[in-house]
């Protein structure tokens, strides 16, 4: 009887672990999404999106940096976002197909940055209808982006 219980208990643990391993969130499945532990390469391969920790008025926050290879092949920061986003809200940093950086904050909405010159990225606010929302944004927040 005890051996049978141990068998079922072990089987239950194995099933639970396999389910947990298969249930990662969309940001980990999408290579265009950057996290603290996973920088993301832009679709063109020209840039790297890196997430950095910080704080905003004592609240835990994150911001992003854009890196590019220099003449020696070393990655250098070419742009640092001055904006910090609270981590207590839903928060995603990701590339779209046009090499634009997108930030979605459950607190303040969606923004994107477009490359303009060697070290300048222009910030725009997502306004429904003005710019097509990327597929990743549609998948994580379908109720807001179609």
C-alpha positions in Angstrom: 0.0 0.0 0.0 2.8 2.4 0.9 4.7 1.6 -2.3 1.6 2.3 -4.3 1.1 5.7 -2.7 4.8 6.6 -3.3 4.4 5.6 -7.0 1.3 7.8 -7.4 2.8 10.7 -5.5 6.0 10.5 -7.7 3.8 10.3 -10.8 1.9 13.4 -9.6 5.1 15.3 -9.1 6.4 14.4 -12.6 3.1 15.4 -14.3 3.1 18.7 -12.3 6.7 19.5 -13.3 6.1 18.8 -17.0 3.0 21.0 -17.0 4.9 23.9 -15.3 7.7 23.6 -17.9 5.2 23.8 -20.7 3.4 26.8 -19.3 5.8 29.7 -19.9 4.3 33.1 -20.8 4.2 34.6 -24.3 7.2 36.9 -23.6 9.5 33.9 -23.2 8.3 32.3 -26.4 8.7 35.4 -28.5 12.3 36.2 -29.3 11.5 39.8 -30.0 10.5 40.4 -26.4 13.2 41.6 -24.0 13.3 40.8 -20.3 15.8 41.5 -17.5 17.5 38.2 -18.3 16.9 38.0 -22.0 18.0 40.8 -24.4 16.2 40.7 -27.7 17.8 41.1 -31.2 15.8 43.4 -33.6 14.3 41.7 -36.7 17.0 43.3 -38.9 19.8 42.2 -36.6 21.1 45.7 -36.3 20.1 46.4 -32.7 19.7 44.7 -29.3 17.0 45.7 -26.8 18.1 45.4 -23.2 15.9 45.9 -20.1 17.4 47.6 -17.0 16.2 47.8 -13.5 15.6 51.1 -11.7 13.1 53.0 -9.6 10.6 55.7 -10.1 9.9 57.8 -6.9 10.8 54.8 -4.7 8.7 52.3 -6.8 10.4 49.4 -8.5 10.7 50.1 -12.2 12.4 49.2 -15.5 13.6 51.0 -18.5 15.3 50.0 -21.7 18.5 50.5 -23.7 19.2 50.0 -27.3 22.6 48.6 -28.2 24.5 48.3 -31.5 27.9 46.8 -32.5 30.7 49.3 -32.9 33.6 49.0 -35.4 35.3 46.4 -33.2 32.2 44.3 -32.9 31.5 45.2 -29.3 28.0 46.1 -28.2 27.6 49.8 -27.2 24.6 51.5 -25.7 23.4 54.0 -28.4 20.1 55.0 -26.6 18.8 54.9 -23.1 15.2 55.5 -22.4 14.7 58.3 -19.9 11.3 56.8 -19.1 10.9 54.3 -16.3 7.9 52.0 -16.0 6.5 50.4 -12.8 7.0 46.7 -12.6 3.9 46.2 -10.5 1.8 46.7 -13.6 1.8 44.5 -16.7 5.0 45.5 -18.6 6.5 44.4 -21.9 9.5 45.6 -24.0 9.6 44.3 -27.6 10.5 44.8 -31.2 8.0 45.0 -34.1 8.7 43.9 -37.6 9.9 47.5 -38.6 12.7 47.5 -35.9 10.7 49.8 -33.6 10.9 49.4 -29.9 7.5 49.0 -28.2 6.7 49.4 -24.5 3.4 48.3 -23.1 2.6 49.4 -19.6 -0.7 48.3 -18.0 -0.5 51.6 -16.1 0.0 54.2 -18.9 -0.5 52.4 -22.2 1.7 51.7 -25.3 4.5 53.6 -26.8 7.0 53.0 -29.6 10.4 54.4 -30.6 11.5 54.8 -34.2 15.1 55.0 -35.3 15.8 58.4 -36.8 19.6 59.0 -36.7 22.7 57.2 -35.4 21.8 57.8 -31.8 18.4 59.3 -31.8 15.1 57.4 -31.3 11.8 59.3 -31.6 9.1 58.4 -29.1 5.4 58.1 -30.2 2.3 57.3 -28.3 0.2 54.5 -29.6 -3.2 55.9 -30.7 -5.8 53.4 -31.9 -6.0 53.6 -35.7 -3.0 55.8 -36.3 -0.5 52.9 -36.2 -1.2 49.2 -36.5 -0.6 47.4 -33.2 2.1 44.6 -33.5 0.8 41.0 -33.3 2.5 40.5 -29.9 0.5 43.4 -28.4 -2.7 42.0 -29.9 -2.0 38.6 -28.4 -1.2 39.8 -24.9 -4.0 42.4 -24.7 -6.6 41.5 -27.3 -9.3 43.4 -25.5 -7.4 46.7 -26.2 -5.6 46.1 -29.5 -7.2 44.6 -32.6 
